[in-house]
């Protein structure tokens, strides 16, 4: 990995990933929350944050967001995390959680792609 790819956003994405491992596998579910589907909202936010930080790392390094790689990574991580939860923890793996994970990642990547396109279009208009 080139050192230009190492920036504060990459470091934040690594920290976010480590925190997500804790929350997905080690943190107990706790008491029920009065907000319906709060768990799904948390899954969506967890994956949105992860892939938004990765996109910000690309922005900072001035490289094109590797959409295909990030989509494959999000699918793999969602499937792996739910499988690990089902097989190796006291938590339950849930296909709806995996769908919420993928929606969060897709929203982050969609937003990042639109921002990157807008930035490129505005820089072309200046010349």
N, C-alpha and C positions, 0 to 999 in steps of 0.2 A: 504494500500500500504506500503510495507516495505521501510524503509529509504534508503536501497541500491538502490532502483529504482529511488529515487530522486537524480538527478544529473544535471549538467549544461545543458545537452542536453534536458532533460525534461522541464526545465525552458525555454529554447530557443524555444522548440516546442509549449509551451503555449503562449509565446509572438508572435510567428509566426501565431498561430491560431487566436489570438485577432486581429492582423494586417489583416489577411485574412477576418475576419468579416467586418472590416472597408472598405477594398477595394471592397469586393463583394456586400455590402449592402448600404454603406453610401457615398462612393466616386462617384462623378458624372463621367459619361463616358468621358466628355471633348471633345476636338476637334479631328477629324479623324487624324490618324497617317498614314504617307505615306507607312508604311510597311504593306503589305497585311496580313490579319489574325493575326494582332498583339495581339488582344484580346485573341485569342486561345492560342498563345504562352505564354501570361501572366497566363492564367488558368493552362496550363501544368506546368509552373514553380512554381506556387503557391502550387499546390498539390505535385509536386516533392519535393519541399523544406519541406513541412509538414511531409511527410512520410520518407524522408531522415533523418530529425531530430529525428523522433521517432525510426528509425532503429539505429541511432547513440546512442540513449539512451539505447537501448538494448545491443549494443556493449559494452558500458561503464559499464553497470550492469552485463556484462558477462552472459546474458541469450539468449536463442534462440529467434529469431525474430518470434513473433506470426503472421505468414503470413495470416492465415485465418481471424483472428480478424482484422488485418489491411486492408485486402481486403474488408471485410464487412463494416468496418468503412468508407473506401474511397467511396464505392458505396452509402452508406447512406448519407454521407456528400455532395457528388456531387448532388444527387437527391434533398436533402433538400435545398441546396444553390440555385439551379436553380429554384425550386418551390417558395422559399421565394422571389427571385428576380422578378419572374413573378407576384406574387400576392400582394406583400407588398412594393415594391420599384418602382421608376421610370425607373429602368433598365428592360431589357427583359430577361426572362429565355430562354435558348437556349439548345437544346439537343446536339448540336455540342460542346458547352462549357462543358457540362457534360462529353462528350466523351474525350475532351482534358484533363479534370480533371483526369479522370480514367487512361488515358495514362501516365500522369505525375506520379501518384501514382504507377502504375505498373512498370514504369521504375525505380523509386527509390527502390521499393521492390525487383525487379529483380537484380539490382546492389548490393543491400545490401546482398541478399541471396548468390550471388556469392562470395562476399568478405568474408562473414561468413564461407562459405564452404572452401574457400582457406585457411583461417586462421586455421580452424580446421584440415585440411589436413596437413598443414605445421607443426603444433604442434605435430601431430602424428608421422611425419617423424623424429622428433628430438629424439624420444625415441627408 
